[in-house]
Amino acid sequence: MSLHEELGGDEAITMALDRFYEKVLADPEVSIYFEDVDVDRVKRHQRAFLAMAFGGPDTYQGRTLEAAHRSARERGLDEAGYEVFMGHFHDTLAELGVDGDKIDEVMAIAHTGKADVLAH
């Protein structure tokens, strides 16, 4: 069984992203990266990307991580901001009752894109 299935598939990813973006948009430290951004569009792309990354259907047709985060980097996204995002992601998974070992697995996968997100 893929991690995608273990987490509950697209429905669970959608629920997690909805809660995650509630946190992000309420946080003045990172919400600045979403001014004038279509968050629903971002969530659709991110849902497809995460499904693929977690071993589910590969329907992602968006930009590379580096290209997708260019605007955020131009607005100042750095290591500290990245860590705030990842903290919100971790907290969201914990609030949704995801097992600690699965959270670790998800976070490890998510962190593989860090260099691309920050263009290092």
N, CA, C and O atoms as CSV, one atom per row, in Angstrom:
chain,resi,resn,atom,element,x,y,z
A,1,MET,N,N,0.853,-1.178,0.000
A,1,MET,CA,C,0.000,0.000,0.000
A,1,MET,C,C,0.898,1.240,0.000
A,1,MET,O,O,1.864,1.313,0.760
A,2,SER,N,N,0.578,2.201,-0.846
A,2,SER,CA,C,1.375,3.429,-0.931
A,2,SER,C,C,1.098,4.327,0.274
A,2,SER,O,O,0.074,4.192,0.945
A,3,LEU,N,N,2.012,5.227,0.530
A,3,LEU,CA,C,1.816,6.219,1.585
A,3,LEU,C,C,0.565,7.049,1.281
A,3,LEU,O,O,-0.181,7.414,2.190
A,4,HIS,N,N,0.349,7.338,0.026
A,4,HIS,CA,C,-0.843,8.070,-0.399
A,4,HIS,C,C,-2.106,7.369,0.106
A,4,HIS,O,O,-2.997,8.013,0.660
A,5,GLU,N,N,-2.179,6.073,-0.084
A,5,GLU,CA,C,-3.341,5.299,0.381
A,5,GLU,C,C,-3.381,5.231,1.897
A,5,GLU,O,O,-4.452,5.364,2.491
A,6,GLU,N,N,-2.249,5.029,2.527
A,6,GLU,CA,C,-2.193,4.939,3.992
A,6,GLU,C,C,-2.681,6.222,4.656
A,6,GLU,O,O,-3.267,6.189,5.738
A,7,LEU,N,N,-2.437,7.338,4.004
A,7,LEU,CA,C,-2.854,8.628,4.565
A,7,LEU,C,C,-4.334,8.922,4.321
A,7,LEU,O,O,-4.896,9.816,4.953
A,8,GLY,N,N,-4.967,8.184,3.417
A,8,GLY,CA,C,-6.387,8.377,3.143
A,8,GLY,C,C,-6.668,8.920,1.755
A,8,GLY,O,O,-7.796,9.320,1.465
A,9,GLY,N,N,-5.650,8.941,0.884
A,9,GLY,CA,C,-5.854,9.340,-0.507
A,9,GLY,C,C,-6.085,10.825,-0.682
A,9,GLY,O,O,-5.774,11.633,0.193
A,10,ASP,N,N,-6.643,11.166,-1.845
A,10,ASP,CA,C,-6.838,12.567,-2.214
A,10,ASP,C,C,-7.735,13.312,-1.231
A,10,ASP,O,O,-7.523,14.496,-0.966
A,11,GLU,N,N,-8.726,12.626,-0.698
A,11,GLU,CA,C,-9.643,13.278,0.249
A,11,GLU,C,C,-8.892,13.746,1.490
A,11,GLU,O,O,-9.102,14.863,1.964
A,12,ALA,N,N,-8.020,12.895,2.014
A,12,ALA,CA,C,-7.251,13.257,3.202
A,12,ALA,C,C,-6.251,14.366,2.893
A,12,ALA,O,O,-6.052,15.267,3.707
A,13,ILE,N,N,-5.624,14.307,1.726
A,13,ILE,CA,C,-4.671,15.353,1.351
A,13,ILE,C,C,-5.399,16.687,1.211
A,13,ILE,O,O,-4.883,17.719,1.642
A,14,THR,N,N,-6.583,16.678,0.619
A,14,THR,CA,C,-7.371,17.901,0.477
A,14,THR,C,C,-7.704,18.478,1.848
A,14,THR,O,O,-7.576,19.683,2.063
A,15,MET,N,N,-8.128,17.630,2.768
A,15,MET,CA,C,-8.462,18.077,4.118
A,15,MET,C,C,-7.233,18.675,4.801
A,15,MET,O,O,-7.317,19.722,5.441
A,16,ALA,N,N,-6.098,18.005,4.659
A,16,ALA,CA,C,-4.869,18.498,5.278
A,16,ALA,C,C,-4.455,19.842,4.687
A,16,ALA,O,O,-4.054,20.748,5.417
A,17,LEU,N,N,-4.550,19.970,3.370
A,17,LEU,CA,C,-4.165,21.231,2.738
A,17,LEU,C,C,-5.096,22.368,3.148
A,17,LEU,O,O,-4.642,23.492,3.363
A,18,ASP,N,N,-6.387,22.089,3.256
A,18,ASP,CA,C,-7.321,23.124,3.702
A,18,ASP,C,C,-6.950,23.629,5.087
A,18,ASP,O,O,-6.931,24.836,5.327
A,19,ARG,N,N,-6.655,22.715,5.994
A,19,ARG,CA,C,-6.288,23.103,7.364
A,19,ARG,C,C,-4.918,23.786,7.391
A,19,ARG,O,O,-4.720,24.774,8.099
A,20,PHE,N,N,-3.978,23.250,6.612
A,20,PHE,CA,C,-2.635,23.827,6.534
A,20,PHE,C,C,-2.706,25.287,6.072
A,20,PHE,O,O,-2.080,26.160,6.673
A,21,TYR,N,N,-3.466,25.551,5.008
A,21,TYR,CA,C,-3.530,26.918,4.499
A,21,TYR,C,C,-4.307,27.851,5.421
A,21,TYR,O,O,-4.075,29.060,5.397
A,22,GLU,N,N,-5.213,27.330,6.223
A,22,GLU,CA,C,-5.851,28.160,7.253
A,22,GLU,C,C,-4.776,28.689,8.200
A,22,GLU,O,O,-4.774,29.865,8.561
A,23,LYS,N,N,-3.859,27.797,8.597
A,23,LYS,CA,C,-2.771,28.182,9.503
A,23,LYS,C,C,-1.828,29.179,8.829
A,23,LYS,O,O,-1.478,30.208,9.408
A,24,VAL,N,N,-1.431,28.864,7.616
A,24,VAL,CA,C,-0.467,29.696,6.891
A,24,VAL,C,C,-1.030,31.098,6.655
A,24,VAL,O,O,-0.343,32.093,6.887
A,25,LEU,N,N,-2.266,31.175,6.200
A,25,LEU,CA,C,-2.851,32.482,5.890
A,25,LEU,C,C,-3.136,33.307,7.135
A,25,LEU,O,O,-3.262,34.529,7.053
A,26,ALA,N,N,-3.239,32.653,8.289
A,26,ALA,CA,C,-3.448,33.367,9.548
A,26,ALA,C,C,-2.131,33.782,10.202
A,26,ALA,O,O,-2.136,34.513,11.193
A,27,ASP,N,N,-1.026,33.331,9.666
A,27,ASP,CA,C,0.291,33.607,10.249
A,27,ASP,C,C,0.946,34.774,9.507
A,27,ASP,O,O,1.344,34.622,8.352
A,28,PRO,N,N,1.061,35.940,10.158
A,28,PRO,CA,C,1.616,37.099,9.466
A,28,PRO,C,C,3.069,36.908,9.009
A,28,PRO,O,O,3.538,37.615,8.117
A,29,GLU,N,N,3.764,35.971,9.610
A,29,GLU,CA,C,5.153,35.733,9.223
A,29,GLU,C,C,5.263,35.118,7.825
A,29,GLU,O,O,6.247,35.351,7.122
A,30,VAL,N,N,4.258,34.335,7.419
A,30,VAL,CA,C,4.338,33.672,6.115
A,30,VAL,C,C,3.179,33.999,5.174
A,30,VAL,O,O,3.259,33.707,3.981
A,31,SER,N,N,2.116,34.593,5.685
A,31,SER,CA,C,0.983,34.910,4.815
A,31,SER,C,C,1.360,35.928,3.739
A,31,SER,O,O,0.698,36.010,2.704
A,32,ILE,N,N,2.405,36.692,3.972
A,32,ILE,CA,C,2.848,37.693,2.998
A,32,ILE,C,C,3.211,37.071,1.649
A,32,ILE,O,O,3.161,37.744,0.620
A,33,TYR,N,N,3.571,35.800,1.656
A,33,TYR,CA,C,3.950,35.133,0.406
A,33,TYR,C,C,2.737,34.807,-0.462
A,33,TYR,O,O,2.886,34.355,-1.598
A,34,PHE,N,N,1.534,35.037,0.073
A,34,PHE,CA,C,0.311,34.687,-0.648
A,34,PHE,C,C,-0.534,35.890,-1.022
A,34,PHE,O,O,-1.674,35.736,-1.459
A,35,GLU,N,N,0.013,37.088,-0.855
A,35,GLU,CA,C,-0.710,38.280,-1.289
A,35,GLU,C,C,-0.856,38.213,-2.807
A,35,GLU,O,O,0.118,37.987,-3.525
A,36,ASP,N,N,-2.060,38.407,-3.277
A,36,ASP,CA,C,-2.364,38.384,-4.713
A,36,ASP,C,C,-2.096,37.014,-5.350
A,36,ASP,O,O,-1.772,36.934,-6.535
A,37,VAL,N,N,-2.227,35.956,-4.579
A,37,VAL,CA,C,-2.025,34.594,-5.073
A,37,VAL,C,C,-3.349,33.846,-4.987
A,37,VAL,O,O,-4.060,33.958,-3.988
A,38,ASP,N,N,-3.680,33.096,-6.011
A,38,ASP,CA,C,-4.881,32.264,-6.026
A,38,ASP,C,C,-4.589,30.998,-5.213
A,38,ASP,O,O,-4.074,30.012,-5.740
A,39,VAL,N,N,-4.924,31.045,-3.943
A,39,VAL,CA,C,-4.596,29.943,-3.032
A,39,VAL,C,C,-5.310,28.657,-3.441
A,39,VAL,O,O,-4.751,27.573,-3.278
A,40,ASP,N,N,-6.522,28.751,-3.965
A,40,ASP,CA,C,-7.220,27.537,-4.405
A,40,ASP,C,C,-6.446,26.861,-5.541
A,40,ASP,O,O,-6.357,25.634,-5.588
A,41,ARG,N,N,-5.896,27.650,-6.442
A,41,ARG,CA,C,-5.074,27.103,-7.533
A,41,ARG,C,C,-3.820,26.437,-6.965
A,41,ARG,O,O,-3.437,25.348,-7.395
A,42,VAL,N,N,-3.192,27.094,-6.004
A,42,VAL,CA,C,-1.996,26.534,-5.358
A,42,VAL,C,C,-2.339,25.190,-4.709
A,42,VAL,O,O,-1.589,24.223,-4.841
A,43,LYS,N,N,-3.466,25.135,-4.013
A,43,LYS,CA,C,-3.867,23.895,-3.345
A,43,LYS,C,C,-4.126,22.777,-4.352
A,43,LYS,O,O,-3.771,21.627,-4.097
A,44,ARG,N,N,-4.734,23.095,-5.482
A,44,ARG,CA,C,-4.977,22.059,-6.503
A,44,ARG,C,C,-3.656,21.483,-7.011
A,44,ARG,O,O,-3.504,20.268,-7.134
A,45,HIS,N,N,-2.714,22.363,-7.300
A,45,HIS,CA,C,-1.401,21.893,-7.771
A,45,HIS,C,C,-0.679,21.116,-6.677
A,45,HIS,O,O,-0.075,20.076,-6.938
A,46,GLN,N,N,-0.746,21.629,-5.454
A,46,GLN,CA,C,-0.048,20.968,-4.356
A,46,GLN,C,C,-0.670,19.603,-4.060
A,46,GLN,O,O,0.049,18.656,-3.742
A,47,ARG,N,N,-1.985,19.493,-4.159
A,47,ARG,CA,C,-2.642,18.199,-3.934
A,47,ARG,C,C,-2.140,17.171,-4.946
A,47,ARG,O,O,-1.819,16.042,-4.574
A,48,ALA,N,N,-2.071,17.548,-6.213
A,48,ALA,CA,C,-1.580,16.632,-7.252
A,48,ALA,C,C,-0.112,16.302,-7.026
A,48,ALA,O,O,0.304,15.157,-7.206
A,49,PHE,N,N,0.674,17.301,-6.634
A,49,PHE,CA,C,2.097,17.074,-6.401
A,49,PHE,C,C,2.307,16.111,-5.234
A,49,PHE,O,O,3.100,15.175,-5.332
A,50,LEU,N,N,1.590,16.345,-4.125
A,50,LEU,CA,C,1.749,15.480,-2.957
A,50,LEU,C,C,1.258,14.064,-3.238
A,50,LEU,O,O,1.869,13.096,-2.785
A,51,ALA,N,N,0.171,13.935,-3.973
A,51,ALA,CA,C,-0.311,12.593,-4.334
A,51,ALA,C,C,0.782,11.835,-5.063
A,51,ALA,O,O,1.043,10.670,-4.759
A,52,MET,N,N,1.420,12.483,-6.016
A,52,MET,CA,C,2.512,11.854,-6.765
A,52,MET,C,C,3.676,11.531,-5.834
A,52,MET,O,O,4.218,10.427,-5.883
A,53,ALA,N,N,4.066,12.487,-4.986
A,53,ALA,CA,C,5.213,12.303,-4.093
A,53,ALA,C,C,4.982,11.176,-3.090
A,53,ALA,O,O,5.929,10.524,-2.650
A,54,PHE,N,N,3.714,10.950,-2.731
A,54,PHE,CA,C,3.382,9.918,-1.749
A,54,PHE,C,C,3.006,8.591,-2.390
A,54,PHE,O,O,2.469,7.708,-1.721
A,55,GLY,N,N,3.285,8.444,-3.688
A,55,GLY,CA,C,3.071,7.166,-4.362
A,55,GLY,C,C,1.690,6.958,-4.926
A,55,GLY,O,O,1.325,5.838,-5.283
A,56,GLY,N,N,0.911,8.028,-5.011
A,56,GLY,CA,C,-0.430,7.936,-5.578
A,56,GLY,C,C,-0.405,8.252,-7.060
A,56,GLY,O,O,0.640,8.150,-7.703
A,57,PRO,N,N,-1.550,8.635,-7.603
A,57,PRO,CA,C,-1.621,8.931,-9.039
A,57,PRO,C,C,-0.695,10.084,-9.416
A,57,PRO,O,O,-0.556,11.055,-8.673
A,58,ASP,N,N,-0.075,9.962,-10.561
A,58,ASP,CA,C,0.841,10.995,-11.045
A,58,ASP,C,C,0.115,11.847,-12.079
A,58,ASP,O,O,0.218,11.611,-13.283
A,59,THR,N,N,-0.625,12.847,-11.585
A,59,THR,CA,C,-1.358,13.745,-12.473
A,59,THR,C,C,-0.800,15.166,-12.408
A,59,THR,O,O,-1.365,16.084,-13.002
A,60,TYR,N,N,0.303,15.347,-11.691
A,60,TYR,CA,C,0.876,16.684,-11.533
A,60,TYR,C,C,1.410,17.194,-12.860
A,60,TYR,O,O,2.210,16.528,-13.518
A,61,GLN,N,N,0.963,18.376,-13.245
A,61,GLN,CA,C,1.419,18.985,-14.483
A,61,GLN,C,C,1.839,20.430,-14.253
A,61,GLN,O,O,1.817,21.250,-15.171
A,62,GLY,N,N,2.217,20.727,-13.028
A,62,GLY,CA,C,2.612,22.090,-12.699
A,62,GLY,C,C,4.085,22.340,-12.945
A,62,GLY,O,O,4.789,21.530,-13.548
A,63,ARG,N,N,4.525,23.482,-12.462
A,63,ARG,CA,C,5.917,23.891,-12.614
A,63,ARG,C,C,6.811,23.112,-11.657
A,63,ARG,O,O,6.331,22.411,-10.766
A,64,THR,N,N,8.121,23.249,-11.858
A,64,THR,CA,C,9.074,22.658,-10.928
A,64,THR,C,C,8.933,23.367,-9.588
A,64,THR,O,O,8.391,24.470,-9.521
A,65,LEU,N,N,9.416,22.739,-8.524
A,65,LEU,CA,C,9.365,23.383,-7.209
A,65,LEU,C,C,10.103,24.712,-7.214
A,65,LEU,O,O,9.645,25.691,-6.625
A,66,GLU,N,N,11.246,24.738,-7.882
A,66,GLU,CA,C,12.024,25.977,-7.932
A,66,GLU,C,C,11.230,27.089,-8.619
A,66,GLU,O,O,11.171,28.209,-8.113
A,67,ALA,N,N,10.628,26.791,-9.752
A,67,ALA,CA,C,9.846,27.795,-10.468
A,67,ALA,C,C,8.589,28.186,-9.697
A,67,ALA,O,O,8.226,29.362,-9.660
A,68,ALA,N,N,7.931,27.223,-9.089
A,68,ALA,CA,C,6.685,27.491,-8.367
A,68,ALA,C,C,6.900,28.395,-7.148
A,68,ALA,O,O,5.975,29.084,-6.719
A,69,HIS,N,N,8.102,28.396,-6.597
A,69,HIS,CA,C,8.375,29.187,-5.399
A,69,HIS,C,C,9.184,30.455,-5.683
A,69,HIS,O,O,9.618,31.138,-4.756
A,70,ARG,N,N,9.382,30.762,-6.951
A,70,ARG,CA,C,10.169,31.951,-7.331
A,70,ARG,C,C,9.580,33.227,-6.732
A,70,ARG,O,O,10.302,34.039,-6.153
A,71,SER,N,N,8.274,33.398,-6.873
A,71,SER,CA,C,7.636,34.607,-6.353
A,71,SER,C,C,7.813,34.723,-4.843
A,71,SER,O,O,8.075,35.811,-4.329
A,72,ALA,N,N,7.672,33.618,-4.139
A,72,ALA,CA,C,7.855,33.646,-2.679
A,72,ALA,C,C,9.296,34.022,-2.330
A,72,ALA,O,O,9.524,34.794,-1.399
A,73,ARG,N,N,10.264,33.485,-3.067
A,73,ARG,CA,C,11.663,33.842,-2.803
A,73,ARG,C,C,11.890,35.328,-3.074
A,73,ARG,O,O,12.623,35.990,-2.340
A,74,GLU,N,N,11.264,35.848,-4.125
A,74,GLU,CA,C,11.392,37.274,-4.442
A,74,GLU,C,C,10.781,38.136,-3.342
A,74,GLU,O,O,11.179,39.286,-3.155
A,75,ARG,N,N,9.823,37.584,-2.622
A,75,ARG,CA,C,9.197,38.300,-1.499
A,75,ARG,C,C,9.947,38.045,-0.190
A,75,ARG,O,O,9.545,38.535,0.865
A,76,GLY,N,N,11.032,37.279,-0.261
A,76,GLY,CA,C,11.868,37.098,0.925
A,76,GLY,C,C,11.855,35.724,1.551
A,76,GLY,O,O,12.435,35.541,2.621
A,77,LEU,N,N,11.211,34.741,0.922
A,77,LEU,CA,C,11.212,33.400,1.506
A,77,LEU,C,C,12.644,32.927,1.695
A,77,LEU,O,O,13.446,32.924,0.760
A,78,ASP,N,N,12.946,32.529,2.924
A,78,ASP,CA,C,14.274,32.052,3.266
A,78,ASP,C,C,14.144,30.823,4.156
A,78,ASP,O,O,13.049,30.291,4.334
A,79,GLU,N,N,15.242,30.387,4.700
A,79,GLU,CA,C,15.275,29.195,5.550
A,79,GLU,C,C,14.290,29.301,6.716
A,79,GLU,O,O,13.566,28.350,7.008
A,80,ALA,N,N,14.266,30.451,7.374
A,80,ALA,CA,C,13.370,30.630,8.524
A,80,ALA,C,C,11.902,30.514,8.102
A,80,ALA,O,O,11.112,29.850,8.773
A,81,GLY,N,N,11.546,31.151,7.004
A,81,GLY,CA,C,10.172,31.048,6.508
A,81,GLY,C,C,9.819,29.638,6.114
A,81,GLY,O,O,8.718,29.162,6.392
A,82,TYR,N,N,10.754,28.966,5.464
A,82,TYR,CA,C,10.551,27.564,5.080
A,82,TYR,C,C,10.243,26.722,6.319
A,82,TYR,O,O,9.333,25.893,6.296
A,83,GLU,N,N,10.994,26.930,7.394
A,83,GLU,CA,C,10.785,26.158,8.622
A,83,GLU,C,C,9.425,26.448,9.245
A,83,GLU,O,O,8.816,25.557,9.836
A,84,VAL,N,N,8.938,27.691,9.121
A,84,VAL,CA,C,7.595,28.020,9.625
A,84,VAL,C,C,6.554,27.217,8.841
A,84,VAL,O,O,5.654,26.617,9.427
A,85,PHE,N,N,6.685,27.210,7.507
A,85,PHE,CA,C,5.765,26.420,6.684
A,85,PHE,C,C,5.785,24.954,7.103
A,85,PHE,O,O,4.733,24.342,7.288
A,86,MET,N,N,6.976,24.396,7.249
A,86,MET,CA,C,7.084,22.978,7.588
A,86,MET,C,C,6.516,22.697,8.978
A,86,MET,O,O,5.938,21.636,9.211
A,87,GLY,N,N,6.679,23.638,9.894
A,87,GLY,CA,C,6.085,23.486,11.223
A,87,GLY,C,C,4.570,23.439,11.151
A,87,GLY,O,O,3.935,22.628,11.826
A,88,HIS,N,N,3.990,24.308,10.335
A,88,HIS,CA,C,2.531,24.291,10.159
A,88,HIS,C,C,2.078,22.976,9.520
A,88,HIS,O,O,1.037,22.428,9.881
A,89,PHE,N,N,2.861,22.482,8.577
A,89,PHE,CA,C,2.521,21.216,7.916
A,89,PHE,C,C,2.559,20.069,8.922
A,89,PHE,O,O,1.644,19.247,8.968
A,90,HIS,N,N,3.612,20.017,9.720
A,90,HIS,CA,C,3.742,18.983,10.756
A,90,HIS,C,C,2.574,19.064,11.735
A,90,HIS,O,O,1.948,18.052,12.048
A,91,ASP,N,N,2.286,20.269,12.214
A,91,ASP,CA,C,1.204,20.444,13.190
A,91,ASP,C,C,-0.142,20.035,12.608
A,91,ASP,O,O,-0.972,19.454,13.308
A,92,THR,N,N,-0.361,20.333,11.337
A,92,THR,CA,C,-1.611,19.950,10.675
A,92,THR,C,C,-1.769,18.444,10.665
A,92,THR,O,O,-2.833,17.925,11.002
A,93,LEU,N,N,-0.713,17.738,10.281
A,93,LEU,CA,C,-0.773,16.268,10.252
A,93,LEU,C,C,-1.054,15.704,11.640
A,93,LEU,O,O,-1.850,14.777,11.787
A,94,ALA,N,N,-0.398,16.264,12.662
A,94,ALA,CA,C,-0.617,15.796,14.032
A,94,ALA,C,C,-2.058,16.044,14.470
A,94,ALA,O,O,-2.677,15.176,15.086
A,95,GLU,N,N,-2.593,17.222,14.155
A,95,GLU,CA,C,-3.977,17.548,14.519
A,95,GLU,C,C,-4.973,16.617,13.842
A,95,GLU,O,O,-6.037,16.331,14.392
A,96,LEU,N,N,-4.628,16.145,12.650
A,96,LEU,CA,C,-5.522,15.248,11.919
A,96,LEU,C,C,-5.365,13.792,12.368
A,96,LEU,O,O,-6.019,12.900,11.828
A,97,GLY,N,N,-4.505,13.558,13.346
A,97,GLY,CA,C,-4.361,12.230,13.913
A,97,GLY,C,C,-3.455,11.296,13.136
A,97,GLY,O,O,-3.533,10.080,13.307
A,98,VAL,N,N,-2.601,11.838,12.291
A,98,VAL,CA,C,-1.661,10.992,11.557
A,98,VAL,C,C,-0.645,10.451,12.549
A,98,VAL,O,O,-0.128,11.188,13.388
A,99,ASP,N,N,-0.366,9.165,12.447
A,99,ASP,CA,C,0.588,8.485,13.313
A,99,ASP,C,C,1.957,9.150,13.214
A,99,ASP,O,O,2.356,9.608,12.143
A,100,GLY,N,N,2.671,9.200,14.334
A,100,GLY,CA,C,3.981,9.845,14.387
A,100,GLY,C,C,4.981,9.324,13.369
A,100,GLY,O,O,5.718,10.106,12.768
A,101,ASP,N,N,5.016,8.001,13.167
A,101,ASP,CA,C,5.936,7.432,12.177
A,101,ASP,C,C,5.572,7.880,10.770
A,101,ASP,O,O,6.452,8.122,9.944
A,102,LYS,N,N,4.280,7.991,10.495
A,102,LYS,CA,C,3.826,8.451,9.170
A,102,LYS,C,C,4.148,9.935,8.990
A,102,LYS,O,O,4.526,10.370,7.902
A,103,ILE,N,N,3.995,10.705,10.067
A,103,ILE,CA,C,4.363,12.121,9.984
A,103,ILE,C,C,5.838,12.241,9.636
A,103,ILE,O,O,6.214,13.040,8.778
A,104,ASP,N,N,6.673,11.449,10.298
A,104,ASP,CA,C,8.107,11.481,10.006
A,104,ASP,C,C,8.378,11.136,8.544
A,104,ASP,O,O,9.231,11.748,7.901
A,105,GLU,N,N,7.649,10.153,8.028
A,105,GLU,CA,C,7.822,9.748,6.630
A,105,GLU,C,C,7.388,10.862,5.676
A,105,GLU,O,O,8.080,11.162,4.703
A,106,VAL,N,N,6.251,11.464,5.961
A,106,VAL,CA,C,5.747,12.561,5.139
A,106,VAL,C,C,6.724,13.738,5.173
A,106,VAL,O,O,7.047,14.313,4.134
A,107,MET,N,N,7.186,14.088,6.363
A,107,MET,CA,C,8.087,15.233,6.491
A,107,MET,C,C,9.413,14.975,5.784
A,107,MET,O,O,9.986,15.886,5.187
A,108,ALA,N,N,9.896,13.753,5.849
A,108,ALA,CA,C,11.144,13.414,5.145
A,108,ALA,C,C,10.974,13.607,3.642
A,108,ALA,O,O,11.858,14.139,2.971
A,109,ILE,N,N,9.843,13.175,3.126
A,109,ILE,CA,C,9.574,13.357,1.695
A,109,ILE,C,C,9.458,14.849,1.377
A,109,ILE,O,O,10.023,15.325,0.392
A,110,ALA,N,N,8.734,15.571,2.204
A,110,ALA,CA,C,8.552,17.004,1.973
A,110,ALA,C,C,9.883,17.747,1.996
A,110,ALA,O,O,10.102,18.657,1.197
A,111,HIS,N,N,10.757,17.367,2.893
A,111,HIS,CA,C,12.056,18.054,3.018
A,111,HIS,C,C,12.979,17.777,1.819
A,111,HIS,O,O,13.953,18.503,1.620
A,112,THR,N,N,12.692,16.753,1.029
A,112,THR,CA,C,13.555,16.502,-0.133
A,112,THR,C,C,13.492,17.628,-1.152
A,112,THR,O,O,14.387,17.760,-1.987
A,113,GLY,N,N,12.449,18.437,-1.094
A,113,GLY,CA,C,12.303,19.548,-2.032
A,113,GLY,C,C,12.854,20.863,-1.525
A,113,GLY,O,O,12.766,21.875,-2.222
A,114,LYS,N,N,13.417,20.875,-0.336
A,114,LYS,CA,C,13.872,22.117,0.277
A,114,LYS,C,C,14.856,22.896,-0.601
A,114,LYS,O,O,14.698,24.105,-0.773
A,115,ALA,N,N,15.847,22.235,-1.146
A,115,ALA,CA,C,16.850,22.935,-1.960
A,115,ALA,C,C,16.196,23.589,-3.178
A,115,ALA,O,O,16.581,24.688,-3.575
A,116,ASP,N,N,15.216,22.919,-3.765
A,116,ASP,CA,C,14.524,23.495,-4.917
A,116,ASP,C,C,13.635,24.665,-4.509
A,116,ASP,O,O,13.604,25.689,-5.191
A,117,VAL,N,N,12.916,24.517,-3.403
A,117,VAL,CA,C,12.047,25.586,-2.932
A,117,VAL,C,C,12.867,26.854,-2.659
A,117,VAL,O,O,12.463,27.957,-3.027
A,118,LEU,N,N,14.019,26.678,-2.012
A,118,LEU,CA,C,14.857,27.830,-1.664
A,118,LEU,C,C,15.892,28.168,-2.742
A,118,LEU,O,O,16.654,29.124,-2.596
A,119,ALA,N,N,15.915,27.387,-3.818
A,119,ALA,CA,C,16.845,27.587,-4.938
A,119,ALA,C,C,18.297,27.574,-4.485
A,119,ALA,O,O,19.087,28.442,-4.857
A,120,HIS,N,N,18.634,26.583,-3.681
A,120,HIS,CA,C,20.031,26.411,-3.218
A,120,HIS,C,C,20.734,25.382,-4.065
A,120,HIS,O,O,21.910,25.095,-3.838
